[in-house]
């Protein structure tokens, strides 16, 4: 079957799909992005893929369909699936206190003011639960999304949230020694919750978290290029990270540390490296109700839990990094869910679509109404702070981030008569 016939069979206009690359190319030509990889599938068949621009500008290494990307917070849904596998097996429960396995977080204190002095605290009103980790309502923070003394303490005691030389035990002890930003369960506050969830999984299973993911998710799904580190033979495929340089008014490479061997610190909230084909397998598994090619990781009813909003009405009124994200989107167990597409700048496609992006501009979406997977990968660093969410996409030096909605619109514009499949995650 030719590509045009395949596209038409899936209800897409081949000519419009062929324009995805050309409409994204100007972002490369203007020097706003180094390179872009996209992958789109319908009903499990890849109908569009592009690799444009450069994996590395300086060496003129072209972007490839199997280029490797730091997917940052796109790691979180993977960690969430691993934890839900343990929930299904009865090894943990959403209501369990995390201190059962991570005693570093027993008897927590909570800041009276999230931006106030570290010694002005009150006792936690209840224990942090596993559900709190899934939904970022644990009170744990990230340094970039914090303010005042807590931000400084996170930076000094924990170091880089993505690359770290601490042991798991030392890192958990350092994080546990800091007060919580908010009371457990009080609000969605983005932070190290999913990192702690990953290390908790490792302790439950009695093995390194990296090994758990390899054995239970990556190997079964055939995700051969997804890991927390890169062997020497794969490093030439890693896309370089770039940021806007104010002095030169153009992209400049960001130096990043590389591990010589698999690290002890493997943050499930943001440490994975992957490819478009690998992440497509993972996203397809979720869209197919927890199974891929006969390999089942989760039951359909468990995937439904991931797709069900758990934030309260009051919590949805609280901005996320300065953005009114939860007014029209919900948050389930590790995933954001599009609920209202009218004038929603943070979601596209159809209601019920799920996603969670990465800070370096990587993005994916599973649209159950249209049986559609979309993956968009770049390596573009922008400044992050507690209230910087809107400027990530629109601020000076972030022009490259505007390529994502161009890709989104191009795909949905090309969809002429793709059949609207019932969401497979709703099957019984």
C-alpha positions in Angstrom: 0.0 0.0 0.0 1.4 3.4 -1.0 1.6 6.2 1.5 -1.1 8.1 -0.3 -3.4 5.1 -0.3 -2.7 4.5 3.3 -3.5 8.1 4.2 -6.8 8.1 2.3 -7.7 4.7 3.9 -7.4 6.4 7.2 -9.4 9.4 6.2 -6.6 11.9 5.7 -5.9 14.2 2.8 -2.4 13.1 1.6 -1.6 16.5 0.1 -2.3 18.2 3.4 -0.3 15.7 5.4 2.6 16.3 3.0 2.5 19.9 4.0 3.4 19.3 7.7 7.1 19.4 7.0 7.0 22.5 4.8 4.9 24.5 7.3 7.3 23.6 10.1 10.5 24.3 8.0 10.4 28.1 8.4 11.0 27.7 12.2 14.3 26.0 11.2 15.1 28.4 8.5 14.6 31.4 10.8 16.9 29.8 13.4 14.1 29.5 16.0 14.5 25.8 16.3 17.4 23.4 15.5 15.2 20.5 14.4 11.9 18.8 14.8 10.7 15.2 14.7 7.0 14.5 14.3 5.0 11.2 14.2 1.3 10.8 13.7 -0.7 7.6 13.7 -4.3 6.7 13.2 -5.8 3.4 14.4 -2.2 2.2 15.0 -0.9 3.0 11.5 1.7 5.7 11.1 0.2 8.2 8.6 2.7 11.0 8.9 6.3 11.4 10.1 8.9 14.1 9.6 12.5 14.7 10.6 13.5 18.2 9.6 16.4 20.5 10.5 19.5 19.6 12.5 20.2 17.2 15.4 23.3 19.3 15.9 23.7 22.7 14.2 27.4 23.0 14.7 28.3 19.6 13.0 25.3 19.9 10.6 24.1 16.5 11.7 20.6 16.1 10.3 17.7 15.2 12.5 16.6 11.6 12.1 13.3 9.8 12.6 15.1 7.8 15.4 16.9 10.7 16.9 17.1 10.6 20.7 15.5 13.3 22.8 15.5 14.2 26.5 11.8 13.8 27.0 11.9 15.4 30.5 8.4 15.3 32.1 7.1 13.0 29.4 8.7 10.5 31.7 5.9 11.0 34.2 3.2 9.0 32.4 5.6 6.1 32.1 6.3 6.1 35.8 2.6 6.4 36.5 1.9 3.3 34.5 4.6 1.4 36.4 3.0 2.4 39.7 -0.5 1.4 38.5 0.8 -2.0 37.6 1.7 -2.4 41.3 -1.7 -1.1 42.3 -3.4 -3.8 40.1 -1.2 -6.4 41.8 -2.2 -5.3 45.3 1.3 -4.3 46.2 0.4 -0.7 46.9 -2.9 1.3 47.1 -3.7 4.9 46.2 -4.6 5.6 49.8 -1.4 4.1 51.3 0.9 6.6 53.1 4.2 6.8 51.2 6.1 6.6 54.5 5.3 2.9 54.5 8.1 2.5 51.9 9.8 6.0 52.0 10.1 6.8 55.8 12.1 9.9 54.9 8.7 11.5 54.5 7.2 10.6 57.8 6.1 13.4 60.2 6.5 16.1 57.6 6.3 19.8 58.4 4.6 22.3 56.1 5.5 26.0 55.4 2.9 28.4 56.7 3.8 30.6 53.7 5.2 28.7 50.6 7.6 31.7 50.0 8.3 32.2 53.7 11.1 31.2 56.1 12.0 27.6 56.3 11.6 27.5 60.1 8.0 28.9 60.0 6.1 25.7 59.7 3.3 23.7 61.1 2.8 19.9 61.3 1.3 18.1 58.2 -2.4 17.5 58.9 -2.2 14.1 57.3 0.4 11.8 55.7 1.3 12.0 52.0 -0.4 9.3 50.1 0.5 7.5 46.9 -2.4 9.3 45.1 -0.9 12.6 46.2 2.2 11.7 44.3 0.2 10.8 41.2 -1.7 14.1 41.3 1.1 16.5 42.5 -0.9 17.2 45.6 1.9 16.0 48.0 3.2 19.4 48.9 6.6 18.5 47.3 8.0 21.1 45.0 10.5 21.8 42.2 13.1 24.5 42.7 12.0 26.3 39.5 8.4 26.3 40.5 9.2 27.6 44.1 9.9 31.0 45.5 11.9 32.4 48.4 14.0 30.3 50.8 12.4 27.0 49.7 13.6 27.5 46.1 17.2 28.2 47.4 17.1 25.1 49.7 16.0 22.9 46.9 18.8 24.1 44.7 21.4 23.7 47.4 20.4 20.3 48.8 19.2 18.5 45.7 21.1 20.0 42.8 20.0 19.4 39.2 16.6 17.7 39.2 17.5 15.8 36.0 21.2 14.9 36.3 22.4 14.1 39.8 25.3 12.2 41.4 23.5 11.5 44.7 22.4 8.0 45.7 18.7 7.4 45.8 18.8 7.1 49.6 20.8 10.4 50.0 18.5 12.2 47.6 15.3 11.1 49.3 16.8 12.0 52.7 17.7 15.5 51.4 14.2 16.0 49.9 12.5 14.7 53.1 14.5 17.1 55.3 12.8 20.1 53.6 9.3 21.3 54.6 6.4 20.9 52.2 5.2 23.9 50.3 1.6 23.0 51.0 -0.4 20.6 53.1 -0.8 17.1 51.5 -3.9 17.0 49.4 -4.4 20.8 49.4 -3.5 21.7 45.8 -1.8 20.7 42.6 1.8 22.0 43.0 4.2 20.8 40.4 7.3 19.1 41.9 9.3 16.0 42.6 6.2 13.8 43.4 6.7 11.5 40.4 10.4 11.2 41.2 9.5 10.0 44.6 6.9 7.7 43.1 9.6 6.0 40.9 11.9 5.4 43.8 9.0 4.1 45.9 8.4 1.6 43.1 12.0 0.5 43.3 11.7 -0.1 47.0 8.5 -2.0 46.7 10.0 -4.2 44.0 13.4 -4.6 45.7 15.4 -3.5 42.7 16.5 -0.3 41.0 13.7 1.7 39.4 15.5 1.7 36.1 15.4 -2.1 36.1 11.7 -2.2 36.9 11.0 0.0 33.9 13.2 -2.1 31.6 11.6 -5.4 32.7 8.0 -4.3 33.0 7.5 -1.6 30.3 10.4 -1.1 27.9 11.1 -4.7 27.0 7.5 -5.8 26.8 6.6 -2.8 24.5 9.7 -3.0 22.4 11.0 0.4 23.6 14.6 -0.4 22.8 15.9 3.2 22.8 14.3 4.5 26.1 16.5 4.7 29.2 18.0 7.1 31.8 21.4 7.0 30.1 23.0 6.5 26.7 25.8 4.1 25.7 28.6 5.5 23.6 27.3 3.9 20.4 24.0 5.8 20.8 25.2 9.2 21.6 25.6 10.3 18.0 21.8 10.1 17.8 21.1 12.4 20.7 19.7 15.7 19.6 21.6 18.7 21.1 19.8 21.0 23.4 19.6 24.7 22.4 18.5 27.9 24.0 18.0 31.5 22.8 21.1 33.6 23.5 20.3 37.2 24.2 23.7 38.5 23.2 23.9 36.8 19.8 20.1 36.8 19.3 20.2 33.2 18.1 20.3 29.7 19.3 23.2 28.5 21.4 24.0 25.0 22.4 23.4 24.1 26.1 26.1 21.9 27.5 24.7 18.9 29.3 26.3 16.3 31.4 26.4 12.7 30.3 26.8 9.7 32.5 29.6 7.2 31.8 27.5 4.4 33.3 23.9 3.9 34.3 23.3 6.3 37.2 21.9 5.5 40.7 19.6 8.6 40.5 17.0 7.8 37.9 14.2 10.4 38.3 10.9 9.0 37.0 9.6 12.6 36.8 11.9 13.8 34.1 15.1 11.7 33.4 14.3 9.5 30.4 15.7 9.7 26.9 13.5 8.3 24.1 12.6 8.4 20.4 9.3 9.1 18.6 8.8 5.5 17.6 9.4 4.3 21.2 7.1 6.8 22.7 4.5 6.0 20.1 4.4 2.4 21.4 3.8 3.6 24.9 1.1 6.1 23.8 -0.6 3.4 21.7 -0.7 1.1 24.6 -2.6 3.7 26.6 -5.0 4.5 23.7 -5.7 0.8 23.3 -6.8 0.4 26.9 -3.5 -0.8 28.4 -2.3 -3.3 25.8 -0.2 -3.3 22.7 0.2 -6.2 20.2 -1.2 -8.7 22.6 1.0 -7.5 25.5 -1.2 -6.1 28.4 0.3 -3.8 31.0 -2.9 -2.4 32.5 -6.5 -3.3 32.6 -8.9 -0.9 30.7 -10.6 0.2 34.0 -7.2 1.2 35.3 -6.4 3.3 32.2 -9.8 4.9 32.7 -8.6 6.0 36.2 -5.7 7.7 34.5 -8.1 9.5 32.2 -10.4 10.7 35.0 -10.0 14.2 36.6 -9.2 14.0 40.3 -8.8 17.8 41.0 -11.5 19.4 43.1 -13.4 22.5 41.8 -11.4 24.7 44.2 -8.1 23.2 43.1 -8.9 23.8 39.4 -9.2 27.5 40.1 -5.5 27.7 41.2 -3.2 28.6 38.3 -0.4 26.2 37.2 2.8 28.2 36.7 0.7 31.3 36.1 -1.6 29.6 33.6 -5.3 28.8 34.0 -4.6 25.3 32.9 -7.2 23.5 35.0 -10.2 25.6 34.0 -10.7 23.6 30.8 -8.5 20.6 31.4 -8.5 18.0 34.2 -5.7 16.0 35.8 -6.0 12.3 36.5 -3.3 9.8 37.5 -0.3 11.2 35.8 -2.1 12.7 32.7 -3.8 15.9 31.8 -7.2 15.5 30.1 -8.7 18.0 27.7 -12.3 18.6 28.8 -13.4 21.8 27.0 -11.8 22.7 23.7 -13.5 26.1 23.3 -10.9 28.8 23.5 -8.5 26.4 25.2 -4.9 27.3 24.3 -3.5 24.3 26.1 -5.4 21.5 24.3 -6.3 20.5 20.8 -8.3 17.9 18.9 -11.1 16.3 20.8 -12.4 16.2 24.3 -10.9 13.4 26.3 -7.5 13.7 24.7 -4.7 13.1 27.2 -1.1 14.4 27.4 1.7 15.6 29.6 4.6 17.4 27.9 8.3 17.9 28.6 10.1 21.1 29.6 12.4 21.0 26.5 9.4 21.3 24.2 8.6 17.6 23.7 4.9 16.9 23.4 2.5 14.0 22.7 -1.2 13.5 22.7 -3.5 10.5 22.6 -7.0 11.4 21.1 -9.4 8.5 21.9 -12.3 10.0 19.9 -10.3 10.0 16.6 -8.0 7.1 17.6 -5.1 9.4 16.9 -1.5 9.6 18.4 0.5 12.8 17.8 4.2 13.1 18.8 6.3 16.3 18.5 9.9 16.4 19.6 12.3 19.3 19.9 15.2 20.3 22.2 14.6 23.9 23.2 15.3 25.2 26.6 13.5 28.3 28.0 13.7 29.9 31.4 11.2 28.5 34.0 9.9 30.1 37.2 6.9 29.8 39.4 4.7 32.1 37.2 6.4 31.7 33.8 4.1 29.2 32.2 2.6 31.5 29.6 6.0 32.9 28.6 7.3 29.4 27.9 5.3 29.5 24.7 5.2 33.2 23.9 8.2 35.0 25.4 11.2 36.4 23.7 13.5 33.6 22.6 10.7 31.1 22.8 9.4 31.6 19.2 10.3 28.1 18.4 7.6 26.8 20.8 5.0 28.3 18.5 5.7 25.5 16.0 3.7 23.0 18.1 0.3 24.5 17.4 1.2 24.7 13.7 1.8 21.0 13.7 -1.4 20.4 15.7 -3.5 22.4 13.3 -1.9 20.8 10.2 -2.8 17.3 11.4 -6.4 18.0 12.3 -6.9 20.1 9.1 -5.7 17.1 7.1 -8.3 14.8 8.8 -11.2 14.7 6.4 -13.2 11.7 7.2 -11.2 9.6 9.6 -13.8 7.5 11.4 -14.5 8.6 15.0 -13.7 5.4 16.9 -15.2 5.0 20.4 -12.5 5.4 23.0 -11.0 2.0 23.6 -10.2 2.9 27.2 -13.9 3.0 27.8 -14.4 -0.6 26.8 -15.4 -3.0 29.5 
